[in-house]
Amino acid sequence: MFKVVSRVITLVALMAVMAVLPLASVSAEETKFDPFEKSIREISDALENNQITSEQLVTYYLERIKAYDKQGPTINSFTNINEEAIEIAKQLDAERQSKGARSVLHGIPIVVKDNFDVKGMPTTAGSVALKEAYPVKDAFTIQKLKDAGAIIIGKTNMSEFAASYGRLGYSSLGGLTLNPYNLQRDASGSSSGTAAAVTANFGVFGLGTDTSGSVRGPSHVTGLVGIRPTLGLISRDGVVPSSLNFDTPGPMARSVEDVAIALSFMAGVDEKDDQTLAAKEHIVEDYSKSLDNTALKNARVGVAVDFFGDNAEVDSITNEALKKMEEMGTEIIPVSFSEMTQYLWTPIIGPINEANFKVQLEKYLTQFPDSLPKTLEEIIKISESPEVLNSATPVNPAGLEGLKTNLKQAPFKDTPEYNQLVTQAIPNARDEVQSIMEKENLDAIVFPTMSCPASPRFDQEDPTYVCEAYDTYAAGYIASATGFPEITVPAGATKEELPVGISFLGLAYSEQSLLDIAYSFEQATNARTLPKTTPNFEMNVEEKPTFKDVSSYVDEIMYLTDKGIIKGYPDGTFKPNNPITRLQAIQMIFKEKGIVDFSDVTDPGFVDVSPGDHGYEEIAKAAELGIINGKTNAQGKRYFDPNGNLTRAHAAAILVSAYDLKGTHPNDFKDVPKDNWAHDYVSTLVANNITTGYTNDEFKPNSTISRQHFAVFMARSLEDHFKPMK
C-alpha cells in the first residue's frame, strides 16, 4: 500500500498482477521499484527486469491522480481517464513475457493533451460542445506511440481550442488546471494539463501541441523540458487544428533524454499531412542515442537581448545560465532581431490564425456523426446556451469572443493579403533568423522561454507577481512563425519556488543539435526542482511472500525470482511440477545473462523455425552461441521443437553449454551409459555438484524436467551455496 509523506492518505493497494505463460508470468509480489521521477529508460529497465509490471505502474499513477488531481491540491489536469488503461497494461505485460518488449516505451504510461484523437476516448479540445466527440481512429502520432507499446493513461485539460484569452489552462469541459508548484498560479497554456500532470508524476511523459508557445510556455512554468520541433517533423493528422501554418505536436518530459526518446517515436512521415513529406530525409531514428553532455564546450550561442527586462528574477536566472555556459566553454554572442521579428503575433501569427481556424476546424469535424456540431457557428451556439453559460465552468467570455472573431475573419484566408503573409512575410522572418545564425556562425540562440514566471490564476489576485511584459510569450513567436525548432529546459526557480526555463532556438531540422545543447546544460545544472504539493508516495512493501505451492527448493526458486528470471502466478502459486518448454529454458538463460540484442542473427537452419516465428531470434542466437544444436528428424533435417517439453538430458546439455561448465565424473547412473549422447553433459553436472540423480541410481534423461528442477539446476549453475553437501 501507499502513504503520502507528511500526512497519511489511505489508498488502494496495488492490484494483483496477471497470469501469463509458465516461467514468464508476473509474480504477485509487491514491487520495491519506486517510479517517482524515474526516466523512461529506468522504468523500462525495471519492467524488463521484472521489478515492476505495467499494471502496477498504471495503478501507481492512477493512485497519484486520485490523491492529487481529484482531491488534496486538486491540480485538475485531466479531462478523461482511460478506463482501459489497466487492461491494456495487463495485455502488454503478457506480451512482454511471451514475445519480449516492442520498444523502450513498451508498457510506459503517458498522458495526452485532449486535442489528440485517441480511439475510445472523446476528443474535446476542452470544449463542452465536443464532450461526445469520439473519433473513429487514433491520430497518426498516437498510433505510432501505441505501436511502440505506450499506454495512454488519460487525456489532459487545455485552454479551450488551444487559445487561452487570459484564462491559461481553463476550459468549459475541464475548468482550471492549477500549477503544482504554486496553487495560486496557472500552468500557462494551452498544454496546461499535460505540463501539470507530467511534473506531478501522473505519467512518465506527455504530449502537447504548440501553435504559438503551448508546449514551451507550460514547460517553462512547470519545470519541464519541452520541444517544439521543426514544422512537419511530427504529423498533425488526428489533432484538432488551431492553425496548420503553425501547429505541431511536441513531447514534454522531466528530462532532455526522455524528450529525445519520445520525439524519436513521434517523428515520422505521414501521407495525410503534406507538411511531413519534406522531413523524410531529416528524421533521426533515435535522438537519444548519442546525446552529448559536452555540446556546450565549444558551442557558439547567440543570446537574444530583445527579450529581457520584464522580470528581474527571470533575467537573473537566465544570466546565471549564460554565465554557467561560458564556464563550460560556450562562446556567447549578443544578437538582436528587427522590430517586427521581436513581436510576430500582430503582423503574422494572429491574422493567419484567425483566418485558418474556421475552415480547418470544420474539416476536422467531418469525421463525427451528424448529432455533433459540424460548424463553428454550431459550437458558438452551444457555448452561448443557458445550460453552458449557467454551468460551473462556462466558456471563457474572451474565448467566446475569439471564436466569433475567427468566424468573421475566415474570408481573409482567400485574400491576396493572406497569401502575402504566407508566401512573403513568413519566409522573410525565416530568412532573418537564418541570416543572423549564419553570419555569427551560431549553433543556437538562447533566451528566457517566457519573460516572466507563471502568472496568477485568472480568478485570484497575487500581489507577489511582477511582470512588465506586454506579452510574455513574445520570444516564442519566432519559432512559431518560422517553423524552426525550439527546446526549453529548466534553468532555476524564483524566490516563490516557481520554475524558470531557458530556450534554445535553431534552424530547420536541427533537433539533434538542440537536444545535445539542452542536455549539456541540463547535466551541468540539474536545475529541475520538485513541486511540494504532489510529493512522493512512500511504498510500504510487506515481507516478501513465497509461493504457496513451493515447499522444496525454496531458496533456489526465490533466488531466480529475485533476479527476475522466473515468475509465478497471480494466485500465489509457482506450479513447480509443470513442465518447461525448450524455448522457455533458452529465454530464462538469456534473461539471466542480460542478452537482449537479437539483431543480425544467423538462420540456424531448423525446418520448424522460420524468421518471424515467435522465439526465432532467441533460438537463432542460442544456436549461434552454441547453446543448442537441435535434433535430426527421420528425413535427416534439423529441427528444434521450441514448444516441446524439455527433457532432463537436454536440460543438462543446455546448461553445460550456456555456462561453459567444465569437469567430468564417472557417474553411476545406469540409464546414462558412456555411449549415451548425454553422458558427458550429465557427468559435467555431477562433477559440478549440480545433480545427484535419483536414489535408484537413475538420472531419467528422457523424462520431462519440471519447472522446479530446471530452476534448481540453473541456480546451482550460478551459485555454489545452492549445491548439495557432498
N, C-alpha and C positions, 0 to 999 in steps of 0.2 A: 504494500500500500504506500501512498504518498502522504507527506505532510508539508506544509508550507513553512519555510524557515521564517522565524519571528512570530508566527501565530499558527495555530493548528487549524487545518481545514480537513474535514473528513471527506475522502474521495473514494471512488470506486476502485477496487483492486484491479490490477492488470488482468485482462481476460485470459482464460485458458487458451493455449495455443492448439494448433490443429494437427490432425493426423495426416501423414503422407506416407511415402514408401518406407519400407523397413530400412533401418540403418541410415536413413536420410530424412527422418521425421523430426519434428520440433519438440523439444522437451517441455514439460510443464514447469520446469524450474524457472523461478522468477529471475529476471536479468540483474546483473550487477553493473551493466553498462549504463552510464548516465548520458543521455542525449543532449543535455543542456549545452548550448553554444558550440556543439560539435560541428565539424565541417562535413561536407558531402563525403569526402574520402574516409574520414574517421568513422562515420556511420556505415558507409559501405563495407569497410573492413570488419566492423563489428557484426554486420549481418552475415558476411561471408564466413566469419569465424564462429558463428552461432552464439555470439554473446548476447544477441537480441534478435527478435524477429520483427518483420514489418508490421505484423499485427500488434505487437507490443509497442512499436514506435507510434503507430496511428493512435492507439489507446492513450499513450503518453501525451501526445499533442492535443487530443480531444479533451483530456482532463485539464490541461493547462487552459484551453479555450473556455471550458466550463468554469474554471476558478477565476479567470482574469478577464475574459472577454464578455461574459454574460453576467458576472457578478463581481464583487470586490471592486477593483478600479473601473470595471465596466468599460474596457477600451473600445468595444463596439466596432471591431474591424471586419466582421463577417456579415454578409447578407444571406448566405446559404451554406450549410454544412452538407457535405456529400454523405448521404445515408448509406451508400455502398462502399465507403472507404475501407471499413474493416473487412468486408467480404472480399474486396479486391486484394487487400493485403494478404489474406489467407491464401488466395489463389497464387499470388506471387511468391509467397513462402514455399508453397508446394512446388511451384515451377523451379525455384532456385534449387531445391533439394533434388529434384528429378532430372533437371536439364542444365542447371547452372544459371548464373546471372546473365541477363541480357546485356547489361552495361553497368557502369558505376552508379547509375540512377535507379537500378532495379530495387523496387521496394522503398524508395525515398519519398516521404510525404512532402508535398509542396502546396502553396496557396496561389490562387489565380484571380486576378482582377476581374470584376463582374462585367467586363465587356468582351471577354473571350467566349466563344461558343464551346460549351462542354456538353456533350450529349447526355441527356438525362437530368440536366440542371437548367433552370431558366437563365437566359442572358438578359439582364435588365438594364445595364448601364446606369444603375442606380435609380431608374425611373419606375414609379409605381404603375405607370401606364404599360410597362412591359413585364410585369410580375409573372405573367403566364406565358412568356415567350420562350418556349422550349425549342432549341434548334434541332434540325434533323441529323446533323453530323457535327463532329468535332472541328474546331478551327485547325488549319494546317499545322500550326506550331504545337497545339495541344496534342494532335495525333502523333507528332514526332516524339514528344515527351512521353506519351503513353506507350509508344512502341519501345522506348528505351527502358520502360518499367516504372516510371514515376507514378505516384499516387496523388491524385488531386483531393486534398482533404477538405477543401471548401473554396467558395468564391468570396472575394473581399469587396468591401464597400468602397465607394469612389465618389468624387464630385460628380454630380448628375450630368450625364452625357459628356463627361470629361472636361467640364467647364465650371470653374469654381464661383465666379462672380461674387467674391467677397466672403463666401462660406466654404472655406477649404475643407474637403473631406466630408461634405454634407450631401445627403440625397434624400429624396422623398420616400424612397424604399427603405433605406438603412439608417437615416438620421445622421448624427455627427460622430465621426471617428476621433478619438482622443489620442494625444501624444503620450506614449508610455513614460517618457522622461519627465513630463510635467502635465498633469491633467487639466491645467488651465490654458494649455497651448494646443494648437491643432497639429496635425501630421502633414501639413501642406496639402497639395493636391496636384493632379487628381488621383494618383495611385496611392491614396492615403491609407486605405485598408491593408494593402499589401505591405506597405512600409511598416505600419504598426504591428502587423501580425508577425513579420519576419524578425523584427528587433525584439519582440516579446517572446520569441521561440514558440510560436504556434505552428511552425513548419520549418523545413530546412532551408528553402529559399522560395522566392516568389516571382510572379510575372506582373509587370506593369506595362502601361503604354505611355508613350511620350509624343505629344504634339508640339508643345511649347514649354516643356520643363517638367512634365508629370511623372517621370521616373527620377530625374535628378533632384528636384525640389524635395519630395518626400524622403528620399535617401539622405539628403543633406540634414534634415531636421530630426532624423531618427537614427543617426549613427550607422548608416549602411553604405555599402558600395553599390552603385547603380550605373549602368551604362546605357546611353542612347547610341546605338550602333549606326553605322552608315545607312542612310535611307535605302531600303531594298535588301539589306543583308538578311532580314527576317521578314517572312511573309505576313501580310495583313489580312489574308483570306480568313473569314470567320471571326473577324474582330469588328465590333461596332465602330464605324468610322466617325472621325471628327473632321479631319481634312486630310485627304490622302496625299496631298502635296508634302505633308509634314509628318503624318502618323507613322510610328514604328513601335512594335513591342520591344521590351528590354527587360533583362533579368535584374533582380535586386536580391542581395545576399549580405551576409555578415563578413565576408572576406572577398578579396580580389580573386583568389583561386576558385571559390565557389561560383562567382560571376563568370569566370572564364569557362568553367565546366558547363554551366547552364547555357552560355552563349554557343558553345560547340554543338549542343544538341538542338538549339533553336534555329540557328542559321541554316539556310537552305533555299534552293531554287524551287519556286512554285509556279507552275504554268498558269495558275489562276491569278497571279499577281505579277504583272509585267515588270514591275519595278525590280523584282528579284533577278530577272534574267541577266542584267549587267553584272551581278555579283558572282556569277558562276566561277570565274577564274580567280576570284579573290578570297573565297571562303577557306579558312584554315580548319583542318579536320579536328584538331584538338588545341584550343587556345591555351589550355592549362599545362600542356606537356613540357614547355620549355620556358616557363615564367622566369624572368631574370631579376634577381634581387640586387644586382649591381647596375641596373639600367641607368640609374641617375648619375653614376660615377663620371661619365664623360658626355652627358647629355647637354644639349643647348635648349633651354626652355625660355620662351618669352613670357613675361608677366604683363597681363592686360591691365594697365594702370587706370583705365577708364572706369573700373568697377569697384573702386574703393571709396570710403568716405561716408558710408551710410550707417555704420555701426562700429564703434571703437573696438569692441571685443572681437568681432569678426575680422576686422583689419589686423588686430594684434595677433590673432591665431594664424591668419594667413601669412603675415610677415615672419612669424616664428617658423612656419613651414618652409618659407623661402630660405630662411637662414639655415635650416637643417639641410635643405637640398644643396646649398652652397658648401656646407661642411662635408657633404658626401661627394663633392666634386662636380656638381652641376654648375654650368655657366648660366647665369640669369641675365636676360636682356629685356629691358623695358620696351613695350610696344604699345601703340595706340591705334584705335580704329577711327574711321571717318565718323562724322556726326550722325549720319544716317545709320551706319552699321552698329553704332553704340545703342541704338534703340530701334530694332527691326519690327517691332509689333505694329506700329501705326502705318508705316509705308508698305509693308509686305504681308506679314502673317495675319493680322486682323482682317483685312479686306478679303484675302483668299479664303480664310476660314469661313467667314460669313457667307461667301458665295458658294462654297462647296457643300456646306452642311446638309441642306435640304435634299438635294438630288442624290448625294452619296448615302445618306441615312435611308432614304426611301428605297433605294436599290437593295440595301441590306435587308430591309423589312419584307421584301417579296417572298422570302422563304417561309414565312409564317402563315397560318390559316387566316381566312377572312374574318374570323372572330376577333383578331388582334388588330391594333392600329397599323395602317399601311402608309400613312402620310404624316408629315409634320403637323399639318392642321389638326389631325385627329389627336395627336399627342398633346398639343396645346389645349385642345378642348377637354381632354381627360384631366390635365393638370389644373385647369381652371374650374373643375367641377366642385360643387359644395362638399362632396364626400372627401375630396383630397384637400381642399382649402381649409376645411374644419378638422382635419386629422391632426395627430400629434406631430407629424412631420410633413407639413405642406411643402410644395415645391418652393424653392428659394425665389422670392419675388424678382430679384435681379436676374436670376437664371431664366425665369419665365419671360421676362422682357427680352433677354438674349435670344431665346427661341423665336420670338416674334420678329426680332431684327434679322435673324437668319432667314426667316420666311420672306421678308421684304427684299433682302439683298440677293436672293437666289438668282434673279435675272442678270446680275452683274457678271455671272460666270460666262455669259455669251457675248461679252463686250470686248472691243479692242483693248480697253484699259486693263481688263483682267488678263488678257493674252500678253500684254506688255509686261505685267508683273511676273508672269511665269517664264516668259522667254527672254526677258532682259534684266529685270530687277534682281531676280534670284541669281542668275549667272554672274551679274556684276558683284553681288555680295560674296559669292563664292570665289571669284577672281581676286577680290581684295584680300581675303584671308589667305588664299594660296600665295599671292604675291608677297605678303608680309613674311610668311613662313619660309618661302624660298629665298627671299632677299637676305634674311637673317640666318638662314640655314638652321631652322628650328626643328626640334623633334616634337615639340608640343607647345601650346600656350596655356598658362595656368592663371587661375583667378578664383575668388571665392564663389562657390557654386550658387549661392544666394548671398546678397549683400547684407542680410540680417538673419538672425536665428529664427526659430519657429515663432510665428505670430500668435497672439491671443485668440482663443476660440471666439467665434463671432458673437456668441451670446453672453460673454463675460468680458469685463474690463480687467486689464492687468497693468498697473502703474509701473511695473519693473521693465516693461517692454520699451525699448528705444530703437527707433528706426527712422532715418531721414530719407529713405528711398521713395521715389515716385513709383517704382516697380522693382521689387527685389529679384525678379526673375530676368532682368534685362540681359545679363551676360549670357544666359542660356539660349536666348533667341538666335544667337549666331549659329549654333549647331542646328537648331530647328530650321532656319531659313535656308542654310546652305546644304543641309543633308549630311554634314560632316559628323564624325563620331565625337562623343564627349563622355568621359567617365568621371564620376565623383567618388571620393574616398574620404573617410573621416580624418580630420586634422586636429581636433581638440574639442573642448567644451567651454561654455561660458561659466561665469560665477553662479548662474542659476542651474548649472549642470545640463545645459542644452547643447546637443552636438552641433558642430560646425564642420562642413566639408569643403574641400577644395576640388576644383575640376581641372582636368587636362583635356584640351581640345586638339584634335589632329586633323589631317586631311583624309579624304575618302579611303576607306578600307585600311586604315592604319590601326585597327583594333589591337593587333598583337603588340605593336609598339606602345600604345597607350596602356594596355594591360601590364606590360613589363614595367613601365614607369610608375604606374599606380602601385604595383606590387612592391617595387623597390622602396617607394615611400612608406607604404603600409608596414613592411617588415622592419623598417628603421625606426618607426614611431610608435606602432601599436596604440594608436590614438582612440580606437573604439572603446567606449565605456558602456556599462550596462544600465538599463532603466531600473530604478528601485521599486517601481510599482508592480513589477512582474518577476519576482525573484525565483530562484531555482526551487524545484521540488526536491526534498530530501528523500531518497529512495530507501525505505526500510526493508531490507531483504531478510526474510526469515532464514532459519537454519536450512541449509541446502537439503532438499529431500532426496531420498534414494528411491529406486524403482521398487514398487511394492511386490513385484513378482521375481525380484532378484535376491536370492539368499546365498548363492555361491558366487565366488569370484567377484565380490562386490567392489573391492579396491581396484581391480583391473578395469572393470566396466566403468566405474566412476572416473578413473584416470582418463580414459578415452573420451568420456563425456565432457569432462572439464576442458579438454583440448579441442572440443568442438568436432571431433572425428565421428562420433556416433551420437544419436539422439533417440529418445524414447517416444512414447505415445502420450496424447493429452490426458488419457485416463490414468497416467502414472505408471504404466507398465513398460517393460522393455521387450517382452516376448522372447526370452533368451533361447528357447528351444526351436524357434522358427529358423528356416534355412537362410543362407545368404547367397545371392547370385554371384556369378563370376564378374559381372560388370561392377556390382556394388563393392566387391572386395578391392578392385582397382581404384574406384573412386575414393574409398577410405584411405588407401595408401597415398594417393595424390593429395588428398586433403591434409594428411599428416605432414607430408613433405612440402606443402605450400606451393605445389605446382599448379599454376593457373593458366599458363600460356600454352595453348594447343594449336597455335597457328603454324602453318607451313609443315605439317606433319606428313610423313611418307605413308602412302597407302600400304597397309600390311598385307594386302592380297587375300584376305579372308573372304570366302564366297558368300558368307551370310552377313557381312557388314560392309555397307557402302557409304560414301560421303553423303551427308545429310541425315543419315540414320541417327537415332538417339544413342549417344555414347561413342559415336565413331571416332571423334577426336581423342578421347581418353584411351580407347582401345589401340588406336594407331600410335599414340605416344608411348603406351606401355610396351608395345611391340618394338618400337624404336629404341627404347631404353633396355630392352632385353628382359623385361619383367615377365612377359608371356611369350609363348611360341605358337599357341593354338593347337588344334587337333587335326587329324587327317581322316577324311571320310573314305567310304568304300571305293569311291572313284579316284582316290588319290588327291583330292582337293583339300586345301587347308581351310578350316573354319574355326570360329571362336565360341559360338553358342553363348552370347552375352547374358541371356536370361535364364540359362541353365543353372541349376544349383551347383555350388562349388563343393567339390569333394575334399576330403582331408588330405589326400595326396597332392592335389593341385594347390591347396592352401599352402602346404609346405613348400612347393616349388615357387609359388609367387612370393612368399615372404623371404625365402633364402635369396632369390634373385633381386628383390626390391631393396633389401637391406644389406646385400653383399655379405651374408653370414658365412663364416669360414669354419673349418674343422670337420672331422669325420669321427664316427664312433661305431664300433661293431655292434649295431643294435641287435637285440634278440627277438625282434618281432617276427613271429613265424609266418605272418601274412605279408611281409615285405622282404622277400629273399633278395640276394645280391643281384639276381638277374631281373628284378623288377625295376621298371624305368624310374620309379620314385625312390629307390633305395638310398641314393646319395643325398637327396633332399631331406628325407626323413632322418637319415643318420646325422645330418648337419643340425637339425632341430634338437636331436638328442644330445649332440656334442655341446650345444649352447644351452643345455638345460631348459629348453622351451617346452618339451613334452616328455612324458614318461610312458605314454601309451596307456593301455588298459591292463587290469590286473591279470588277465588271462594271456599275457604276452602277445597281445594283438594291438595293431595300430588302427585297423579298419580303414585302409587307404581309400577304398571305394565308397565309403559311407559319406553321406552329405554332412558337411560341417555346419554346426549350428551358429547362430549369431553370437551366442555366449562363448563358444570355444574359439571362434576366429578372433574375437576380441581379446581373449586370454593370450592366444599365440602372438597377436600383434603387440600387446602390452609388454609381454616378456621379451619380444624382439627389441623393444625400445628401452626398457628399464630392467636392470638386473635384479632389483629388490623384489620384483614380482615372481622371480623364478623359484621353483620349489627347492626345499633343502635337499642336498644330495645325501 
